[in-house]
Amino acid sequence: MDNFTLVRPEYLNHHGYLFGGVMLKWVDENAWMAASREYSGRNLVTVSMDSCRFKHRVENGSILRFHTEKTSQGRTSATYSVVVYADAPGSSEEKEVFSTSVTFVRLNNLGRPCGLNAAEE
């Protein structure tokens, strides 16, 4: 699944580049959207984000592409790879700027992990 967003001035840090916390928020949201579409109607929450790699700074005006795909599934959880590419203003090609894996767990109405593919437990 690919989603896009535009880096605007309100997302920049004091050095004038994309603030890392904003990137992490967007990555979590994009991974959650992919998981929620795949496991429709289930209560999914983020459990972990592994090996976050900020590879290049991101300029204002860049168009970001979030490429998200499922890499594994357990009984109660699923993990998604998220790779972020930036198309900087004036650039003729995009480059990879960030990558991580995000794991979600399904919770039942009592807040306990339950099976991803089973009826509500």
C-alpha positions in Angstrom: 0.0 0.0 0.0 1.4 3.4 -0.9 0.3 6.7 0.6 1.6 10.2 0.0 2.0 13.4 2.1 3.5 16.8 1.5 6.1 18.2 3.9 5.0 21.7 5.0 6.7 24.4 7.2 4.7 23.4 10.3 6.4 19.9 10.3 9.9 21.3 10.3 12.4 21.2 13.2 14.6 24.1 14.4 17.2 23.2 11.6 14.5 23.6 8.9 14.1 19.9 8.1 11.3 17.4 8.8 11.0 16.8 12.6 11.7 13.1 13.3 8.7 12.9 15.7 6.4 13.9 12.8 7.9 11.2 10.6 7.3 8.6 13.3 3.7 9.7 13.7 3.1 9.4 10.0 4.8 6.0 9.8 2.6 4.7 12.6 -0.6 6.1 11.0 0.3 4.7 7.6 1.1 1.2 9.0 -2.1 1.3 11.0 -4.2 2.2 8.0 -2.7 -0.8 6.1 -3.3 -3.1 9.0 -6.8 -1.8 9.6 -7.8 -2.4 6.0 -6.5 -5.9 6.1 -8.1 -6.7 9.5 -11.3 -4.7 9.1 -13.4 -4.3 12.2 -10.7 -5.4 14.6 -9.2 -3.3 17.4 -5.5 -2.9 16.6 -2.9 -1.0 18.6 0.8 -0.4 18.1 3.1 -2.6 20.1 6.5 -1.8 18.7 8.4 0.1 16.1 11.8 -1.6 15.4 15.1 -0.4 14.0 14.0 3.1 13.0 16.5 4.3 10.4 16.6 8.0 9.5 18.8 7.8 6.4 18.6 11.4 5.0 17.1 14.7 6.1 13.9 15.7 4.5 13.4 19.2 3.0 10.3 21.4 3.2 8.2 20.8 0.1 9.2 17.2 -0.3 6.6 14.7 -1.4 6.8 11.6 0.8 5.7 8.2 -0.3 5.0 5.6 2.5 5.3 2.1 1.1 3.8 -0.3 3.6 3.5 -4.1 3.4 2.9 -6.9 5.8 6.0 -9.0 6.6 4.7 -11.4 9.2 1.6 -12.5 11.2 1.3 -14.3 14.5 -1.8 -15.4 16.4 -2.5 -12.0 17.9 -0.2 -9.7 16.0 1.0 -8.6 12.6 4.1 -6.7 11.5 4.4 -4.3 8.7 7.5 -2.9 6.9 7.3 0.8 6.2 9.8 2.4 3.8 9.6 6.2 3.2 10.8 7.8 0.0 11.2 11.6 -0.5 10.9 13.5 -3.8 12.6 16.7 -2.9 11.6 20.0 -4.6 13.4 20.2 -7.9 14.6 16.6 -7.7 14.1 14.2 -10.7 13.9 11.1 -8.5 12.9 10.0 -5.1 15.3 8.5 -2.5 14.7 6.3 0.5 14.8 8.5 3.7 13.4 6.2 6.4 12.5 2.6 7.2 11.2 0.6 10.1 8.9 -2.3 11.1 5.7 -1.7 13.0 3.9 -4.4 15.0 0.2 -4.3 15.9 -1.7 -6.5 18.3 -5.4 -7.1 18.3 -7.1 -6.4 21.6 -10.5 -7.7 22.8 -13.0 -5.6 24.7 -11.1 -6.2 28.0 -7.9 -4.9 26.5 -6.3 -8.3 26.2 -4.6 -9.7 23.1 -6.9 -12.0 21.1 -6.6 -13.8 17.8 -6.4 -11.7 14.6 -8.5 -14.1 12.5 -10.9 -15.3 15.2 -14.2 -14.0 16.4 -14.0 -11.5 19.2 -12.6 -13.2 22.3 
